[in-house]
């Protein structure tokens, strides 16, 4: 079995990064984002990136770090809120954005990983999302053609993995990580814990090791949230 576990994010990404590449990134907001791998991409100085991700984190967190350093040329995303730099670059014409409905984006990644070049969906029919796309009628209803996403690199965050790369996600942190992992030519994962082979229940594996080419232990993590909301204490 080829070595999959690397000492750190920089080592795991060695030889994989180049200008103008396409990266599929897992995560939703700040939940389940591959932050160690993102930091290593920032440090590498690679530029002109196309990134397929639900959103781009928030200012100075997650993929927002790559926007701040102007390393991203294009985002394929479903949501741009909460990131003022994302908004500023887009409105200034400095960043190309391909808006994609959330479910469609997940399916585009899944389809790319499954070798499906395109699929038809009703989502977006009659809106700007449909502009320039083929429209086909099925059973009297219109559908638009969406292309599967194939990335040069997938970066994902998992909860636990065994030494072979079989991986588990934790609850909603699974989000886009699973489809993103499958659609890249090379998938690099960071996890909170690595356990011996045989420690994980085979029926509880969310991502088989065949998809995970390189693996790092990213812990410990500082669990960040996008908004800290507290209730006013009521008078006794």
C-alpha positions in Angstrom: 0.0 0.0 0.0 1.4 3.4 -1.0 2.1 5.9 1.8 -0.9 8.1 2.3 -0.2 9.9 5.6 1.9 13.0 5.3 3.6 15.1 8.0 1.7 18.3 7.2 -0.4 20.1 4.6 2.5 21.5 2.7 4.0 18.1 2.3 0.7 16.6 1.3 0.2 19.2 -1.4 3.8 19.0 -2.7 3.9 18.6 -6.5 0.1 19.0 -6.9 -0.3 22.8 -7.1 0.1 24.9 -10.2 -1.2 28.3 -11.5 -4.6 28.2 -13.2 -5.7 24.9 -11.7 -9.3 24.0 -10.6 -9.8 23.0 -7.0 -13.0 21.4 -5.5 -13.2 22.3 -1.8 -15.5 20.8 0.9 -17.1 22.8 3.6 -20.2 24.9 4.2 -19.5 28.3 5.7 -16.9 27.5 8.3 -18.2 24.0 8.9 -16.1 21.1 7.7 -13.6 23.3 5.8 -10.1 22.0 5.1 -8.4 24.9 6.8 -4.9 23.4 7.1 -4.9 22.7 3.4 -6.2 26.1 2.6 -3.5 27.7 4.6 -0.9 25.7 2.7 -2.3 26.8 -0.6 -2.1 30.4 0.6 1.5 29.9 1.6 2.4 28.3 -1.8 1.6 31.5 -3.7 -0.2 29.6 -6.5 -2.5 32.0 -8.4 -5.3 32.1 -11.0 -7.3 29.4 -9.2 -10.8 28.3 -10.1 -12.4 27.0 -6.9 -15.7 25.1 -6.8 -17.1 25.4 -3.3 -20.5 26.2 -1.8 -19.2 29.6 -0.7 -15.8 31.2 0.1 -15.8 31.2 3.9 -15.9 34.6 5.5 -13.5 37.5 5.5 -10.0 36.2 6.5 -11.3 32.7 7.3 -11.5 29.6 5.2 -11.3 30.3 1.4 -11.7 34.0 2.3 -7.9 33.9 2.9 -7.3 33.0 -0.7 -9.6 35.8 -1.9 -7.7 38.3 0.4 -4.4 37.3 -1.2 -5.9 37.5 -4.7 -5.0 34.0 -5.6 -8.5 33.1 -6.9 -9.6 34.0 -10.5 -13.0 32.3 -10.5 -15.4 30.9 -7.9 -18.1 28.4 -8.7 -20.4 28.9 -5.8 -24.0 29.0 -4.6 -23.6 31.7 -1.9 -21.5 34.9 -1.6 -23.1 36.4 1.6 -21.0 37.2 4.7 -17.8 37.7 2.7 -17.4 41.4 2.0 -14.1 40.9 0.0 -15.9 38.3 -2.2 -18.7 40.8 -2.8 -16.2 43.7 -3.4 -14.1 41.8 -5.9 -17.1 40.5 -7.8 -18.8 43.9 -8.1 -15.5 45.5 -9.2 -15.1 42.9 -11.9 -11.9 41.5 -10.3 -13.3 38.0 -9.7 -15.3 35.8 -12.1 -18.3 34.1 -10.3 -20.3 31.3 -11.7 -23.5 31.1 -9.5 -24.8 27.6 -9.1 -27.8 26.5 -7.0 -26.7 24.6 -4.0 -28.2 21.2 -4.9 -27.1 21.6 -8.5 -23.5 22.3 -7.3 -23.5 19.2 -5.1 -24.8 17.1 -8.0 -22.3 18.6 -10.4 -19.5 17.4 -8.1 -21.1 14.0 -7.6 -21.7 13.6 -11.4 -18.1 14.6 -12.2 -16.9 12.0 -9.7 -19.2 9.3 -11.2 -18.0 10.0 -14.7 -21.2 11.7 -15.8 -20.4 14.7 -18.0 -23.8 16.4 -17.7 -27.4 16.0 -16.4 -30.7 17.8 -16.8 -32.4 19.6 -13.9 -35.4 21.8 -13.4 -33.6 24.0 -10.9 -32.9 27.4 -12.5 -35.3 27.1 -15.5 -36.5 30.5 -16.5 -33.8 32.4 -14.4 -30.4 33.8 -15.0 -29.0 30.4 -14.1 -30.3 29.0 -17.3 -28.8 31.7 -19.6 -26.6 30.1 -22.3 -27.5 26.6 -21.3 -29.2 23.9 -23.4 -32.9 23.5 -22.6 -34.7 20.2 -23.2 -38.3 19.1 -22.6 -39.2 15.9 -20.8 -42.8 15.0 -20.3 -43.9 18.5 -21.1 -41.5 20.1 -18.6 -38.4 22.1 -19.3 -35.0 21.2 -17.9 -31.6 22.8 -18.3 -28.3 21.0 -18.9 -25.7 21.3 -16.2 -22.1 20.0 -16.6 -20.4 17.7 -14.1 -17.4 19.2 -12.4 -13.9 17.6 -12.8 -11.2 19.3 -10.7 -7.4 19.0 -10.7 -7.5 18.7 -6.9 -10.0 18.1 -4.2 -9.3 19.3 -0.7 -11.6 18.0 2.1 -12.0 17.9 5.9 -13.0 14.7 7.7 -13.6 13.6 11.3 -11.8 10.2 11.5 -9.8 8.1 9.1 -7.9 4.9 9.3 -4.3 4.7 8.1 -5.5 3.4 4.7 -7.6 6.5 4.1 -11.1 5.2 4.8 -12.9 8.2 6.2 -15.8 9.3 8.3 -17.4 12.7 8.5 -19.2 14.0 11.6 -22.8 15.0 11.2 -23.4 18.2 9.1 -19.7 18.6 8.6 -20.1 16.0 5.8 -21.8 18.7 3.7 -20.0 19.2 0.3 -16.9 17.2 1.4 -18.2 13.9 0.1 -19.0 14.9 -3.4 -16.0 17.2 -3.6 -13.7 14.4 -2.7 -14.8 12.3 -5.7 -14.6 14.8 -8.5 -10.9 15.6 -8.3 -8.1 13.9 -10.1 -6.3 13.9 -6.7 -8.0 14.1 -3.3 -6.1 15.3 -0.2 -7.9 15.0 3.1 -7.3 16.4 6.6 -8.9 14.8 9.6 -9.1 15.2 13.3 -8.0 11.7 14.2 -6.2 8.8 12.5 -6.8 5.3 13.8 -5.4 1.9 12.9 -6.8 -0.1 10.0 -9.7 -2.2 11.2 -10.8 0.2 13.9 -13.7 1.6 11.9 -16.9 -0.3 11.2 -16.8 -1.1 7.5 -20.6 -0.2 7.3 -19.9 3.2 8.8 -17.3 4.4 6.2 -18.6 7.5 4.4 -15.7 7.9 1.9 -13.8 4.8 0.9 -10.0 4.9 0.8 -9.9 4.6 -3.0 -10.8 8.3 -3.2 -8.3 9.6 -0.6 -4.8 9.8 -2.1 -3.1 11.8 0.6 -4.0 12.3 4.3 -2.9 14.5 7.1 -3.7 14.9 10.8 -4.9 18.5 11.2 -5.8 18.5 14.9 -6.0 20.4 17.1 -8.7 22.6 15.6 -10.2 25.8 16.9 -13.9 25.4 16.3 -15.0 28.6 14.7 -18.6 29.8 14.1 -19.8 32.4 11.6 -22.0 34.3 14.1 -21.8 34.2 17.8 -25.4 34.8 19.0 -26.3 35.0 22.7 -29.5 35.8 24.4 -29.8 38.8 26.8 -29.8 37.6 30.4 -33.3 38.2 31.9 -33.5 40.1 35.2 -33.9 37.7 38.1 
